[in-house]
Amino acid sequence: MITDRKTYKEYVRQDLLAYKVDRLTLYNYWWMDCLRFQLRLRRMEYLYNTMRHNPIRRLRWFLLEVLNHRLATRLGFTIPKNVFGPGLCIVHHGTIVVNPSARVGSNCRIHPSTSIGDYGGVPILGDCVYIGPGAKLFGPITIGDNVAIGANAVVNQSFGSNLTIAGIPAKVVSRVGAVEQGVFPNTITNSDNSCQ
């Protein structure tokens, strides 16, 4: 969770690495809608978590909330604050619905038509989790680190680390994790906070 300016900058740095962006330019900001949504989300998290009784931060947070809600509606995102760790990459715009109580670790790569929802509890995902298009995760489950979740998988039970899961309902299809399958860019797997 972003609790201070230093943490905020680190989240943004890792998010940019996940998108294979060395530095933020005006072109990247305006033409990469998913990245623009995400950078605003990180700023909102920072302002929300640090505003306390500061009226200026409250106003800035509220304005960003309105702007990002409009962009999220256009992109099809329902992604609340303080759910994803650093290094998030929203691969493409399209319907993504995430419960506000869910928790996802660092370096998550998520595709469209995905749901992370509540059904008697919410999922908790580890670090370096790849979520394929159309995957549905729900219930009080835990997914370990370095897990690849296949396209259209329905995950309603817990799984350990270093696996590939797929199917309806999801089951282990391989003992090879997401990193070994090469689903993360080299900027993530070679960085200090890598998925190794």
Buried (B, 14 or more C-beta within 10 A) or exposed (E): EBEEEEBBEBBBBBBBBBBEBEEBEEEBBEEBBBBBBBBBBBBBBBBBBBBEEEEEBBEBBBEBBEBBEEBBEEBBBBBBBBBBBBBBBBBBBBEBBBBEBBBBBBBBBBBBBBBBBBEEEBBBBBBBBBBBBBBBBBBEBEBBBBBBBBEBBBBBEEBBBBBBBBEEEBEEBBEEBBBBEEBBBEBBBEBEBBBE
